[in-house]
Amino acid sequence: MYILAFAALIAILIREPTDAGFIIIALLLNAIIGGYQEWRAEESAKALQRLLQIKATVQREGEVADINADSVVPGDIVWLESGNRVPADIRLFMTSGLEIDESLLTGESLPVLKDKSWEGELYTPIGDTLNMAYAGSIVTRGRAKGMVVATGQATVVGQLALEVISGAQGDPPLVTRMKTFTHLIGLAALVSAIAIGLFGLFLERYGLAEMLRFIVALAVSAIPEGLPVAMTVALAVATTRMARRGVIVRRLAAVEGLGSCTYIATDKTGTLTRNELTVKEVCLPGGGAFEVSGAGFAPEGEVLIDKKPVLRGSHPELERIAMAAVLCNEADLHHRDGGWAWRGDTVDISLLSFGHKMGYDRESLLDSYPLVNEIPFEPERQFSASYHETGEGSLT
């Protein structure tokens, strides 16, 4: 690119606007295509950021209000409840059955039961610090209140992000090869231009303007100015295909870098799996066993016995278990915008998914069996219960 720019400058100096215009058009075309693609990726990333904007319930000067998480500051009192994403690093001083999913930080798929009265040493690992809630983690059960002690880059997840960003990053393989190739081509073109220019000036007695024109022609013909444009277009097509699969690529060269990976090193079960529980088998007291197909929270599958789908009404005891699992439940599972959305404890969501596969959804059952009262699950009790009205009495 620098050689082409230099050639365009020489063409302007020797009053060859056609050659200069051709070179400048090639340079601009490459810059426009690459710039547009990266701008579109940045806009997609910003749109995703706005979509995922987090709210926080904050108490300030005795008043409680919902604000954007990025407005939270150290010293704020924050209320947490099931389904919330923790907006900052928070020191807990009130907890009620609080369980938090910290797989983002630790890789552990099971939620951590928090305890405001816990005390430990200064350098206790994150996963064992029970009186802290860390930014980015998700409350799966219970309620809590605490004081913000760190926000933004000062949080644990912020420090991790800084370490990743500040680490040494090499160029993608394609960029490395292109740099090597262009350096060789540029050096060869420069040496050839100087040699031919000197030969023409001193041996063949050509004029300076004529030799400069020849050198520009040699540089333009030797440099494959169409190669950067072709490479940019190819990478842009690849990013478009990845966007259809839900992947936003901010730098075009990252596509080729990802494709060149031969090994990916990772650890922890929760990192590799979807961190979603699934009911796979139901065993009745009488000895019957039913297989449940599907994976994850989405209720896509069916209940089988002897590899055949279970028919509605054929196994009353199994249906009573499914009804109990759906009615005595604190989670939500809904079909929304062409996909499934959920909130709550992972065990409760998996039971709702099982109920859907049996043909029961929570809203319809609650219409038939209105909720009178319930006992939420608490770690101290190790059970939950709900009390419902029926047409003939009550159901517990």
N, C-alpha and C positions, 0 to 999 in steps of 0.2 A: 504494500500500500504506500509506503514512504517513497519507494522508487518511482511508482506511478505518479505520485504527487509532485515529485521533483521533475519528472518528465513533463508533466503538465505545465509547471512553472517555466521550464526552458522553452516549451512550445509557445507560451505567451510572450516571452522575451524576444523570440525570433519572429513574432507576428505570424503564427500559424494557428489561427483560432479554431479551425476545423479539428486538427489533431488535439488541441487542448480541450475542446468541447467534448470530444469522444472519450477522452480519459476521465474528465470530470464526471460525465454521465455514468460511467462504469463505477466510479468511486461512490457517487451519490446513491446509485441503485442498491449497492451492497449495504450502505449505511442505513438507507430507508427501510429495507426489508428486515434487517436485523433489529433496528430500533423499534419498528412497529411491533414485531413479534414479542420483544421483551417488554414493551409498554403494555401490550395486551395481557401478558402474564402478570405484570404488576397490578393491573386493574382487577384481574380475577382474584389475586391474593388479597387486595384491599376489600373487594366485595365479600370474600369469605370471612375476613376479619370483622366486617360490620355485621355479618350474619351471626357470628359466634360471640357477639358482645355479651359480656357477663354482667349481671346485676348483683348488688350486695345490699343486705339489710343492715343499716348502720344507725347506731344511737349517738347523737351529738347534742350536747346541752340538754339532755333529758328528752329529746324528741327522736322518734324512730322513723326512718325514711328509706326508701329504695333508691339507690344511686348507681351510676356506672362504676364497675369495679376499678377502673383506672383513676377514679376520683378518691379512692380510699387512701388515707394517710396514716402514718404511725400515730398511735394514741386513740384511734377510733375504736369504739365498741361495736363488734360485729355479731349478729345473730346468725346461727347456722341451723339448718334443718334438712331432712331427707331430700335428696335431689339437688342440693346446692353444690356449685363448684366453689371451692375455697378461694377468695379473691386475693389473699395475701398470707404471709406467715403470721399465725395468730397464737398467742399464749392463752390457753383455755383456763377459765376460772369457774365455769359452770358446765357440767355435762350430764346428759340423761340418755343413757344407752347409746352413746355416739359411736358409730362405726364409720371409718373413712377408707375409701379405696385409694391407696398410695402406689398403685402399680406403675404410675407415670414416673415415680422417683426410685422405687425399689425393685420393680419387676415382680413383686409378689402379688398373686392374683387374689388372695383372700383379704377382705377388709380388716383393718386394725381397730380393736376396741380401745377407745381413748378413756383416760382417767385424769381428771383435773388435779387429784391429790398425789399423782405420781411424782417421785423425786429420783433423780439419777445424777450420774457424773457429767462433767462438762462435755466430754467428747463421746457421748453415747450415740450409736448409729441412728440415723433418721428413723428407720423402721421400729426402733425400740423406744423412741421418745414419745411417751404416751400423753403428755400434757401440751402437745403442740399440734396445730393443724397447718399444713403446708400449702402454699399457693399452687393451684392447678389440680389438687386432689379433689375427689368427689365424695360428698356425704351420702352414704348408702342407707343409713338408719339412724334414728335418734335426733336429739337436739343439743345445742350447746351455745355458749356465749363466751367471748374472749376479747382480748385487746390485740390490736394490730401492732406487731413489733418490727416488721420489715415489708417493703413493697418493691415492685419493679425489679431492678437488677440486684437489689440487696437480699432478695428472697433466695431460698435454696435452689429453686428451679431457675431463677435468674442467674445465679452464679454458674450453674451447669451450662446455661446457654452461652455465657461469656467465655467459658473454657472452650466450648466447641468452636465459637467464632474466632477466638484468638489463636487457636491452634494453627500450625503450619499447614497450608493447603497447596498441594501441587496442581499443576495444570492438567486438565483431562488429556488422555492419550491423543485424541484428534488434534488438539491445539498444539501439543508438543511436536507431533509429526509435521503439522503445517508450518510451525516456526522453523523447524530444521529444513524443510523443503524450500521455503521462501528465502531463508538465508543463503542456501546453496545457489538458488536461481538468481538472487540479487547479486551475490558475489560474482557469479559467472557473467552476468549481464554487465556489471560494472567494469570488470577486468576486460571483457571483450570490447566494450565501448571505448575505454581508454586506449587500448591497443590499436583498434581500428581508427580511432580519431587521430592518434599520433602518426600512424602509417599514412593516412590520407593527407594530413597537413604537411608533413615533412618530406615524404617520398613521392606522393602523387600530386602534390601542390594544389590540393582543393582549398577552397575558401573556408573561413571559420564558420560562417553562417550555414554553408552547405553541409559541413561536417556535423554541426550541432543538430541540424535537421535529420541527418542520418542516424545520429546517436539516439535521438528521441524515437525514431522509427524502430531502431534495434531494441530499445528498452520496452516499448509497447508490445512488440512482437514476441520478445523473450519472456515477459511476465504474463502468466495465464490469468489475466484480470477477470475472466469469467469463472474461475475456480472458486473464489470466495462467494460469489453470488450463488453458484450452484450448491455449494456447501450450506450456505444460509438457508436456501429454499428447502433442501433435503431435511435439515434439522427442524425447520418450521413445520414441515409436513409431519415429522415424527412427534413434535409437541402437540399438534392438533389431534393426532390419534390418541396420545396419552390423555389429553383433556377429555376426550369422550369416555375414558375409563376413570375419570374423577381425579386425575393427577395434574397438578399445576406445576409447570416448569418455568422457573424465573430466568434461568440462563440457558441459552440454546446449547452451549457446549456440554451442559450437564447430561443431556440425553445420551450422547456418545460415551460419556464417562460411566453412566449407569450400565450401558450395554457392554462395556469392557470388563465389568466386575466378574471375577472368576471364583472368589470366595467371599462369603459374608459371615463374619463372626458375631455371635450374639449369645445371650444366656437368659436364664429364667423362663419358667413355663409360661408365665403371664405375658411375656414379651412375644412369644411365638404364636400362642393361641389367641383366640378372640376375646378371652376373658369373659365368656358367657357360659353359664351353666345350662345343662339340658337334662330333663328327665329321660332316661334311657330304658328303664324297666320298672314295672309295677308288680309287686308280689302281694297276693291276697293271703289273709290268715288261713284260708282253707287249702292253700297250696298252689293255686293257679298263678301263673306268671305271664305278663303281657309285655311285649317289646314295643318301644316307642321310637319311631324313625325321626329323622331330621337332626339338625345341629344348630346350636345357637338359640337366641331368644325368639327369633321369628318363628311363629307357629306354622311352619311348613313341614308337614309330615303327617303321619297317622299312627294309630294304636293298632298293633297286630297281635294275633294269637295263631300260632302254627303257620306263620308267614301270610295269614289272611287278615284283611281289615276287620276290626270289631264292628258289628252291626249295632245300631242304636237300640237300646232296650234288651239286648241279649245278655248283658252282665250287669244287673242292678247294683251289686256291691262295688264294682269298678266305677260306676257312674256316681255313686254316693261319695266315693273318695275324690273324684274329680270335682264334684260340687263343693265339697268341704274345702278343697285346696283353693278354689276360686273365691268362695265367699269369705273365708277367714284369711284375708290377704290385704296387705297395705301398699302394694305396687300398682302401677298402671301399665297397660299394654294396649296400644291403639294402632289402627291402620290409618296412615295419614300421608297424603301427597304421593301415593303409589308405593309407599314403603311402610315399615313398621317402626314405631317409636315407643320407647319405654322409659320408666322412671321408677326408682326404688331399689330395694334389696335384691341381689342376684338370685337368691333362693326363691323369693316371692315371684319374681318375674318368670323364672323357669316353671313354677307351678301354674301361673297364668297361661303360659304357652302350652303346657300339657292340657289344661282345661279347654283351650281353643281347639286342640286336636281332637278332643272328645265332643266338641260341638257346644261348649259352654263359654260364654263371655260374661264378665263381671257385671256389666250394666244390665243385661237382660235378666240375670239371676237376681240382682238387687230389686228389680221391678217386681219379680215374683215373690221374693223373700226380703222385704224391707229390713234394713239394719236398725235394731233397737239400741244396742250398746256393744262395745267391744273392749277387750283387754289387749293393748298392743304388746308386741314381743319386747321383752327386756332380758338382758343377759342374766340378771339375777333370778328371774323366774324360769327361763328356758322354755317358755311356751307362749302362745297367743290364743285368743278365743274371741268368738263373735256370737251375738245373740240376735236371731231374726224372727220376724212374724211370719206365720203361714196361715193359709185359709182355715186350718184345723187346730191351730194352737201356736206353738213356737218351735224353733229349731236352733240348737246350739252346736 
